[in-house]
C-alpha cells in the first residue's frame, strides 16, 4: 500500500494525502482547497470524496 496519494477533482489537483497513524492528512495543492488543508481522513478515498463535495456544495458542508 502506498503512503501518499494525489487527489484530483475534475482534472484539477486538489492536494495530496499522506498516511499517518490516525489516517490520511490532506495537504492542499491550490487555494481553492485550503479549507481541507491539515484535515485527517480515514482513507484516501474519503479525502477524495470530501474534495469532490467541497467543489459541488461548498465549504460549509465539509467543515461543519
C-alpha positions as CSV (number, residue, x, y, z in Angstrom):
1,X,0.0,0.0,0.0
2,X,1.2,3.5,-0.8
3,X,1.6,6.1,1.8
4,X,1.0,9.1,-0.4
5,X,-1.8,9.8,-2.9
6,X,-2.6,12.7,-5.2
7,X,-6.2,13.9,-5.1
8,X,-7.7,15.3,-8.3
9,X,-11.2,16.7,-8.8
10,X,-12.4,17.5,-12.3
11,X,-8.9,17.2,-13.6
12,X,-7.6,19.8,-11.1
13,X,-5.0,18.9,-8.4
14,X,-6.8,19.4,-5.1
15,X,-4.0,18.1,-2.9
16,X,-2.1,15.2,-1.6
17,X,-2.8,12.9,1.3
18,X,-0.1,11.3,3.4
19,X,-0.7,8.3,5.6
20,X,-0.3,8.8,9.4
21,X,-1.2,6.7,12.4
22,X,-4.7,8.2,12.6
23,X,-5.5,8.2,8.9
24,X,-4.6,10.3,5.9
25,X,-3.6,14.0,6.3
26,X,-4.7,16.3,3.4
27,X,-2.3,19.0,2.1
28,X,-3.9,21.4,-0.3
29,X,-2.4,21.9,-3.8
30,X,-4.3,25.1,-4.6
31,X,-6.0,27.9,-2.6
32,X,-9.4,26.5,-3.6
33,X,-8.9,23.6,-1.2
34,X,-7.3,25.4,1.7
35,X,-10.3,24.7,4.0
36,X,-9.4,21.0,3.8
37,X,-5.7,21.6,4.5
38,X,-4.5,19.7,7.5
39,X,-7.6,17.6,8.0
40,X,-7.2,13.9,8.7
41,X,-9.4,11.4,6.8
42,X,-10.0,7.8,7.5
43,X,-8.9,6.9,3.9
44,X,-7.5,8.4,0.8
45,X,-10.9,7.7,-0.9
46,X,-12.7,9.7,1.9
47,X,-10.4,12.6,1.3
48,X,-11.2,12.5,-2.4
49,X,-14.9,12.4,-1.7
50,X,-14.5,15.4,0.6
51,X,-12.7,17.4,-2.1
52,X,-15.4,16.5,-4.6
53,X,-18.2,17.5,-2.2
54,X,-16.3,20.7,-1.5
55,X,-16.5,21.8,-5.1
56,X,-20.0,20.6,-5.5
57,X,-21.7,22.1,-2.5
58,X,-19.2,24.5,-0.9
59,X,-17.1,24.7,2.1
60,X,-19.9,24.8,4.8
61,X,-21.0,21.2,4.2
62,X,-17.4,19.9,4.5
63,X,-16.0,21.7,7.5
64,X,-19.1,21.5,9.7
